[in-house]
Amino acid sequence: MYCSILLMMCISVDRLLAVALPIASLNWRTTRKASCVCVLVWLMAIAGTVPLLSMRQTVNINNVGIFCHDVLLQNDSSVLQYVYQFSILSCLYYFLPLVITLVSYFTIIYVLSAKSKHVASSSPSGIQRKAVIMAIAVLFEFVVCFAPTNGILMYHCVHLAGGNIEVGDSSYAAYMLAVFLGSASVFLDPLLYYYGSSQCRQRIRSLFRSRKAKRENS
């Protein structure tokens, strides 16, 4: 989830540079640097979740003989660790990228609208319409897929910090539903990448054309 969020943020910044600084950003927007950014995003996502692996996430229920996941006991020393960990993850890996992404797309729309006033052509308006559609699509994914999970985690952390550890019982069902919605981003991300990148569309089309040509030749 966090890797997907960070990648969408990077894509929005890349589009902003391409629209606002098309010439000056040519040296920055290279395939090699894009690959380095993708690797950095993966490392950041892994670094943000590795501390969770060192924390106890299962509890042995006495007189029942089972282990339960996502359970915190009262006066458990890991409660504050969970509070700090999830608060940092939600703030740095969701809310901050959300702000950067929204600012980037709103700036893109503003720059395109300003350019369309000085260019007597229909192409800028078409590009602007595409930018608006992409902004709405990205915002939809942020709100529907990622907001419920991070919102519930922040709500849970606030109550844990206040000493109300039993609030998790009522919100756990909602959290599981939020995790399900977050998993839907796996299907939405390829669509955003496909419709947001002309190079991606051309490569996929050429791939299908080459396969079709091979079948016809065989």
PADRENTOR-366885 format. One record per residue (C-alpha): y, z, x; residue in three letters. Coordinates in Angstrom, 3 decimals. Example, Ala and Ser with C-alpha at 12.3 -4.5 7.8 and 13.67 -1.06 7.14 Angstrom:
% PADRENTOR-366885
FIZA       yy       zz       xx res
FIZA   -4.500    7.800   12.300 ALA
FIZA   -1.060    7.140   13.670 SER
% end
This chain:
% PADRENTOR-366885
FIZA       yy       zz       xx res
FIZA    0.000    0.000    0.000 MET
FIZA    2.510    0.973    2.692 TYR
FIZA    1.642   -2.062    4.786 CYS
FIZA    2.338   -4.300    1.802 SER
FIZA    5.657   -2.559    1.141 ILE
FIZA    6.795   -2.885    4.755 LEU
FIZA    5.786   -6.553    4.899 LEU
FIZA    7.760   -7.365    1.749 MET
FIZA   10.754   -5.582    3.264 MET
FIZA   10.445   -7.682    6.428 CYS
FIZA   10.165  -10.874    4.375 ILE
FIZA   13.329   -9.990    2.452 SER
FIZA   15.233   -9.367    5.699 VAL
FIZA   13.899  -12.649    7.119 ASP
FIZA   15.132  -14.566    4.075 ARG
FIZA   18.484  -12.828    4.300 LEU
FIZA   18.879  -13.955    7.911 LEU
FIZA   17.842  -17.509    6.990 ALA
FIZA   20.444  -17.699    4.220 VAL
FIZA   23.342  -15.710    5.678 ALA
FIZA   22.901  -16.667    9.350 LEU
FIZA   20.889  -19.913    9.353 PRO
FIZA   21.963  -21.038   12.838 ILE
FIZA   22.392  -17.735   14.654 ALA
FIZA   19.031  -16.431   13.443 SER
FIZA   16.983  -19.355   14.767 LEU
FIZA   16.302  -17.512   18.014 ASN
FIZA   15.187  -14.398   16.135 TRP
FIZA   13.033  -16.022   13.463 ARG
FIZA   10.210  -17.416   15.592 THR
FIZA    6.475  -17.432   14.962 THR
FIZA    5.837  -15.185   17.953 ARG
FIZA    8.367  -12.590   16.857 LYS
FIZA    7.038  -12.734   13.304 ALA
FIZA    3.537  -12.017   14.624 SER
FIZA    4.892   -9.069   16.627 CYS
FIZA    6.619   -7.719   13.522 VAL
FIZA    3.382   -7.981   11.515 CYS
FIZA    1.488   -6.094   14.228 VAL
FIZA    4.230   -3.461   14.302 LEU
FIZA    4.024   -3.080   10.518 VAL
FIZA    0.279   -2.505   10.687 TRP
FIZA    0.722    0.058   13.467 LEU
FIZA    3.403    1.867   11.457 MET
FIZA    1.184    1.938    8.358 ALA
FIZA   -1.737    3.284   10.385 ILE
FIZA    0.452    5.843   12.156 ALA
FIZA    1.736    7.085    8.807 GLY
FIZA   -1.725    7.654    7.385 THR
FIZA   -3.573    8.903   10.481 VAL
FIZA   -2.262   12.498   10.033 PRO
FIZA   -3.980   12.564    6.634 LEU
FIZA   -7.331   12.082    8.367 LEU
FIZA   -6.810   15.331   10.292 SER
FIZA   -6.188   17.302    7.099 MET
FIZA   -8.912   18.841    4.977 ARG
FIZA   -9.242   16.850    1.771 GLN
FIZA  -12.390   18.395    0.297 THR
FIZA  -13.015   21.907   -0.998 VAL
FIZA  -16.359   23.620   -1.531 ASN
FIZA  -16.419   25.098   -5.033 ILE
FIZA  -18.177   28.464   -4.945 ASN
FIZA  -21.108   29.096   -7.302 ASN
FIZA  -21.168   25.407   -8.195 VAL
FIZA  -22.549   23.851   -5.045 GLY
FIZA  -20.351   20.776   -4.983 ILE
FIZA  -17.460   19.489   -2.895 PHE
FIZA  -14.332   18.298   -4.693 CYS
FIZA  -11.823   15.799   -3.353 HIS
FIZA   -8.024   16.032   -3.834 ASP
FIZA   -8.153   19.773   -4.431 VAL
FIZA   -5.775   22.366   -3.011 LEU
FIZA   -6.426   26.083   -3.155 LEU
FIZA   -3.738   28.684   -3.622 GLN
FIZA   -2.357   30.169   -0.397 ASN
FIZA   -3.933   27.290    1.512 ASP
FIZA   -2.178   26.596    4.824 SER
FIZA   -2.510   22.842    4.280 SER
FIZA   -0.272   22.885    1.189 VAL
FIZA    2.966   22.705    3.171 LEU
FIZA    1.422   20.102    5.445 GLN
FIZA    0.691   17.940    2.412 TYR
FIZA    4.225   18.467    1.128 VAL
FIZA    5.848   17.350    4.379 TYR
FIZA    3.398   14.491    4.923 GLN
FIZA    3.696   12.885    1.493 PHE
FIZA    7.452   13.464    1.327 SER
FIZA    7.961   11.660    4.619 ILE
FIZA    5.614    8.831    3.609 LEU
FIZA    7.324    8.279    0.257 SER
FIZA   10.853    8.410    1.683 CYS
FIZA   10.314    6.272    4.795 LEU
FIZA    7.606    3.927    3.533 TYR
FIZA    8.706    3.369   -0.063 TYR
FIZA   12.238    4.424   -1.019 PHE
FIZA   13.921    3.207    2.185 LEU
FIZA   12.127   -0.208    2.139 PRO
FIZA   12.969   -0.488   -1.565 LEU
FIZA   16.679   -0.036   -0.852 VAL
FIZA   16.589   -2.495    2.068 ILE
FIZA   14.694   -5.074   -0.017 THR
FIZA   17.041   -4.818   -2.993 LEU
FIZA   20.143   -5.024   -0.798 VAL
FIZA   18.685   -8.059    0.989 SER
FIZA   17.912   -9.993   -2.194 TYR
FIZA   21.206   -9.122   -3.872 PHE
FIZA   23.005  -10.279   -0.723 THR
FIZA   20.973  -13.498   -0.713 ILE
FIZA   21.935  -14.203   -4.336 ILE
FIZA   25.581  -13.441   -3.579 TYR
FIZA   25.669  -15.729   -0.523 VAL
FIZA   23.958  -18.565   -2.399 LEU
FIZA   26.331  -18.239   -5.342 SER
FIZA   29.287  -18.327   -2.946 ALA
FIZA   27.925  -21.436   -1.228 LYS
FIZA   27.260  -23.209   -4.528 SER
FIZA   30.955  -23.017   -5.380 LYS
FIZA   31.834  -25.048   -2.293 HIS
FIZA   29.002  -27.583   -2.479 VAL
FIZA   29.043  -30.253   -5.174 ALA
FIZA   25.303  -30.464   -5.479 SER
FIZA   22.599  -29.169   -7.742 SER
FIZA   20.359  -28.021   -4.895 SER
FIZA   22.160  -24.711   -4.196 PRO
FIZA   21.793  -23.685   -7.842 SER
FIZA   18.071  -24.442   -7.655 GLY
FIZA   17.729  -22.375   -4.501 ILE
FIZA   19.711  -19.584   -6.115 GLN
FIZA   17.440  -19.668   -9.166 ARG
FIZA   14.409  -19.417   -6.899 LYS
FIZA   15.968  -16.461   -5.069 ALA
FIZA   16.597  -14.683   -8.369 VAL
FIZA   12.996  -15.263   -9.479 ILE
FIZA   11.665  -13.934   -6.176 MET
FIZA   13.932  -10.888   -6.386 ALA
FIZA   12.669  -10.136   -9.898 ILE
FIZA    9.044  -10.629   -8.823 ALA
FIZA    9.391   -8.335   -5.811 VAL
FIZA   11.224   -5.716   -7.876 LEU
FIZA    8.465   -5.947  -10.499 PHE
FIZA    5.813   -5.223   -7.868 GLU
FIZA    7.824   -2.358   -6.403 PHE
FIZA    8.322   -0.770   -9.832 VAL
FIZA    4.940   -1.415  -11.453 VAL
FIZA    2.584   -1.145   -8.477 CYS
FIZA    4.250    1.241   -6.052 PHE
FIZA    6.743    3.387   -7.975 ALA
FIZA    4.166    5.350  -10.061 PRO
FIZA    2.120    6.438   -7.029 THR
FIZA    5.076    7.459   -4.887 ASN
FIZA    6.930    8.989   -7.832 GLY
FIZA    3.984   11.190   -8.771 ILE
FIZA    3.462   12.191   -5.133 LEU
FIZA    7.104   13.245   -4.834 MET
FIZA    6.913   15.101   -8.155 TYR
FIZA    3.770   16.846   -6.974 HIS
FIZA    5.309   17.755   -3.603 CYS
FIZA    8.401   19.257   -5.239 VAL
FIZA    6.260   21.530   -7.394 HIS
FIZA    4.010   22.439   -4.479 LEU
FIZA    7.043   23.385   -2.416 ALA
FIZA    8.165   25.588   -5.305 GLY
FIZA    4.835   27.399   -5.332 GLY
FIZA    3.513   25.837   -8.528 ASN
FIZA    0.171   24.596   -7.251 ILE
FIZA   -1.438   24.254  -10.703 GLU
FIZA    0.803   21.363  -11.748 VAL
FIZA   -1.581   18.937  -10.053 GLY
FIZA   -4.197   19.422  -12.772 ASP
FIZA   -2.040   17.788  -15.434 SER
FIZA   -0.781   14.961  -13.246 SER
FIZA   -4.051   13.963  -11.596 TYR
FIZA   -5.120   11.592  -14.384 ALA
FIZA   -1.722    9.890  -14.219 ALA
FIZA   -2.037    9.686  -10.445 TYR
FIZA   -5.426    7.953  -10.665 MET
FIZA   -3.910    5.415  -13.074 LEU
FIZA   -1.034    4.924  -10.632 ALA
FIZA   -3.512    4.279   -7.809 VAL
FIZA   -5.154    1.632   -9.997 PHE
FIZA   -1.773   -0.055  -10.549 LEU
FIZA   -1.098    0.095   -6.826 GLY
FIZA   -4.337   -1.738   -6.157 SER
FIZA   -3.084   -4.608   -8.312 ALA
FIZA   -0.705   -5.515   -5.502 SER
FIZA   -3.717   -7.039   -3.733 VAL
FIZA   -3.594   -9.852   -6.292 PHE
FIZA    0.199  -10.115   -6.519 LEU
FIZA    0.948  -10.290   -2.784 ASP
FIZA   -0.730  -13.688   -2.203 PRO
FIZA    1.236  -15.143   -5.131 LEU
FIZA    4.508  -13.867   -3.689 LEU
FIZA    3.655  -15.230   -0.265 TYR
FIZA    2.634  -18.586   -1.746 TYR
FIZA    5.657  -19.148   -3.973 TYR
FIZA    8.083  -17.605   -1.511 GLY
FIZA    7.177  -19.748    1.493 SER
FIZA    7.363  -23.530    1.466 SER
FIZA    5.368  -23.648    4.717 GLN
FIZA    2.602  -21.612    3.123 CYS
FIZA    2.461  -23.991    0.157 ARG
FIZA    2.343  -27.025    2.428 GLN
FIZA   -0.486  -25.585    4.525 ARG
FIZA   -2.559  -24.648    1.491 ILE
FIZA   -2.002  -28.060   -0.089 ARG
FIZA   -2.920  -29.835    3.146 SER
FIZA   -6.047  -27.683    3.384 LEU
FIZA   -7.173  -28.682   -0.114 PHE
FIZA   -6.307  -32.321    0.550 ARG
FIZA   -8.367  -32.381    3.748 SER
FIZA  -11.320  -30.835    1.940 ARG
FIZA  -10.985  -33.333   -0.875 LYS
FIZA  -10.836  -36.194    1.621 ALA
FIZA  -13.977  -34.951    3.391 LYS
FIZA  -15.836  -34.765    0.081 ARG
FIZA  -14.780  -38.284   -0.850 GLU
FIZA  -15.814  -39.618    2.542 ASN
FIZA  -19.183  -37.910    2.344 SER
% end
